[in-house]
Amino acid sequence: MPREITGETIGEVKAVADMHQRKAEMARQANAFIALPGGYGTLEELLEVITWAQLGIHRKPVGLLNVEGYYNSLLTFIDKAVDEGFISPMARRIIVSAPNAKELVRQLEEYEPEFDEITSKLVWDEVDRLSYVPGSEVAT
């Protein structure tokens, strides 16, 4: 594996095969997910963990650290999707947000996941059985 310069190592460093395995492993070990202000990569990972919660793959809270209203436009978009029927009100409650870390941690600690009767009951073992075949664009 090529070595990268990452600065001081804090915690465990674990080599993985690809981005999917990296995200799945982080999700397995996490107690919650917090998105700080960021770009496309942050949004991609944020929406993936929200989707996983909606599908019942995990029951962990998803929080937005909404510093100086950074995520206000995204939250407005999500609320509009709820109003238009594209996102259920229950799925909207997957996300908690706060303007500061102290308030966000409090909300994450109080979070109680909700699931409806049709929510998938996927588990990580089933997700791991899906393997990406390069060039096929299909999980098999």
Residue, then its C-alpha position, 0 to 999 in steps of 0.5 A: m500500500p502506498r504511504e501517505i503523509t497524514g500528520e500525527t496518527i490519532g487512534e487506529v489506522k486501518a488499510v482497506a481495499d477501496m472507498h466503499q470498504r472505507k465508508a462501511e468500516m467507519a460506519r460500523q465503528a461509529n456511534a454517530f455521524i457528524a458533518l462539518p461544513g465541507g464540499y462534495g465529498t462531505l455531502e456525498e458521505l452525509l447523504e449516504v449515511i442518511t440513506w443507510a439510516q432510512l433503509g435501516i442499515h444503521r440506527k445511528p444519529v446523523g448530525l450537521l454542525n451548522v456553523e454560521g448557518y452553513y447548512n441552512s440551504l441544504l436543510t431548506f432543500i430537504d424541507k422542500a422535498v418533504d413538502e413535495g412528498f419526496i422525503s417522508p417527515m419520518a426520514r427528515r427526522i434522521i438529521v439533527s442540526a445545531p449551530n455549535a458542537k455542545e448543542l449538536v452533541r446533546q441532540l445526538e445523545e437524545y436521538e431516538p431512531e424511528f422506522d416505519e413498517i416498510t423500512s428495510k432491515l438490511v444489516w452490514d453482513e448483507v451489505d458486505r456480500l454485495s461486491y462491486v465488479p469493476g467495469s460493470e457498474v452493477a453490484t452483484 
